Amino acid sequence: MTRGRGIRRSAALAVALGLGLSGSLVAGPAGAEDKEGPTVRWGACPEDVAAEAAPVVLECGTVPVPKDYADPGGDRIELMISRLASTDPGKRRGTLMLNPGGPGGSGLSQPAFLANRGIPSEVLDTYDVIGMDTRGIGRSAPVACGFTPEGPYFANIPPYAVDDAAVSARAKVVKEVAEQCARRDKDGVLRHLTTANTARDLDRIRAALGEERTSFLGYSYGTALGAAYASMFPERSDRIVLDSNIGDTHLDRDGMRRYALGVEQTFPDFARWAAARHGSYGLGRTPAEVRRTYFTLAERLDEKPVDGFDGNVLRQLTFGYLFKEVQYAKLAQQWQALKSGDTEAVRAADAGGRAADTPPSLDNQLSVFLAVSCNDIAWPASVDTYRKGVAEDRARYPMFGAATANITPCAYWPYPPAEKPVAIDDEGPRNILLVQNLRDVPTPHVGGKLLRKKFADRSRLVSVDDSGHGVYVYGDNPCALNTTTRYLVHGKMPGKDTFCRAG
């Protein structure tokens, strides 16, 4: 396997699964513009979206929004949305908008994904379920910085920095990345990709759909978007479910560094799984031995890569495969092949990755993730700050901390934030249900606790004794499923924070 193929695989995993305006520029209360604005004309979805949604049939349409909300009469961009309409008018409550996370995840087929995965039919009766490509993504004024799998920027998680020199070397790479994005921002969309602007877009979509209020179900980064919407437009938010929370209305450096905490908290589940299967994979008879295998293998690959797999790729692969238990066997197979040092075994273990190749949308996904993260809030600009953070996190989160604390293009981003991040509003209606696994790689449980504290009595937290990224419908805990469904369908918010035992 070539270096490019190894990087392709790592990038796909890392991406899978995510200003200065005054308050007067936030979209105002429902008024003439809302009533006289555009309505959505529904039609067939693009062929690839329809194919991905099958056998569910979705409708698609577009909504125009300002490119720059500071200039509401200026250029417009078109956002594509999708709909899985309720077929029971007697039960229909309104709309349920979705966001799959990212930032950079396409959500046009998400209503069908949830339906195909088995979301309760009561939810589908209660709402027109609305998916969308948010600004900058897919078919909604897409942006692209020109990233390739063979280039130096192939994943939104920085590479593991083995020492200070590695941070300095990475700084040169990400500085060029930031400049590259600016050079390619010909139509000026990139600088207007923010969580606040996307929340304003949600409200334009709500108005175009003719709804007084909207419900929302967001996963991962979608929790930041939902938290922003519920804070900017509390009177227009109906039932809000935020699943796998990052802890605020934006992703900042602290949020990215928590990815390493998530690895440390989630890895023991894989270690127990692998230890129980030592006879098959040979990765260690105990969880402690499996953990030692990780460090030994990563350090060996740092010194001597095997067919394009170095220590960084191993760490990125492990990060990605820890998202769900169903991926543990593939991760164990990869480790086993790399541990053997056999080139042919490594190629065989990675055959699926080569067959799948790089998704065409990778450049778009990476670019949106960067733009939103860097535009939302100013990141530290000093390389020394990142060197210090890497040293700290290499010690406290040894498995992955020297990666997530490493320097990113946000340190050199050419567009300063035009406004402060959206502040959490804890004075609105009690309508925010937070759902969170105890062990989750990119959104550890502390994210749910942080948002619970910020929203105060507006929210309730459902903590789930489970491992993985995504709870409602994505997971299999009956307590979490039932609690969330009761809220979405009947509006029954738990009276207090809830703990769901492993089911």
Salt bridges, closest charged atoms under 4 A:
GLU33 OE1 - ARG204 NH2 3.17
ASP34 OD2 - ARG206 NH2 3.32
ASP34 OD2 - ARG236 NH2 3.88
ASP48 OD1 - ARG139 NH2 2.98
GLU59 OE1 - ARG83 NE 2.93
ASP68 OD1 - HIS192 ND1 3.88
ASP75 OD2 - LYS67 NZ 3.54
GLU122 OE2 - HIS490 NE2 3.83
ASP125 OD2 - LYS91 NZ 3.99
ASP128 OD2 - ARG92 NH2 3.00
GLU150 OE2 - ARG8 NH1 3.27
GLU176 OE2 - ARG183 NH2 2.76
GLU179 OE2 - LYS175 NZ 2.74
ASP185 OD2 - ARG191 NE 3.52
ASP201 OD2 - ARG135 NE 2.64
ASP203 OD1 - ARG206 NE 2.81
ASP203 OD2 - ARG236 NH1 1.91
GLU211 OE2 - ARG92 NH2 2.74
GLU235 OE2 - ARG236 NE 3.71
ASP238 OD2 - ARG93 NE 2.83
ASP238 OD1 - ARG213 NH2 3.53
ASP248 OD1 - HIS250 ND1 3.93
ASP248 OD2 - LYS454 NZ 2.93
ASP252 OD2 - HIS250 NE2 3.72
GLU264 OE1 - ARG291 NH2 3.18
ASP269 OD1 - ARG272 NH2 2.41
ASP269 OD2 - ARG439 NE 2.76
ASP302 OD2 - ARG315 NH2 2.91
ASP307 OD2 - ARG347 NE 3.03
GLU344 OE2 - ARG347 NH1 3.37
ASP350 OD1 - ARG9 NE 2.70
ASP357 OD1 - ARG8 NE 2.63
ASP384 OD1 - ARG387 NH1 2.20
GLU392 OE1 - ARG257 NH2 3.13
ASP393 OD2 - ARG257 NE 2.82
ASP393 OD1 - ARG396 NE 2.62
GLU419 OE2 - ARG200 NH1 2.88
ASP440 OD1 - HIS469 ND1 2.97
ASP457 OD2 - ARG430 NH2 2.70
ASP457 OD1 - ARG460 NH2 3.16
ASP465 OD1 - ARG439 NH1 3.08
ASP497 OD1 - ARG452 NE 2.76
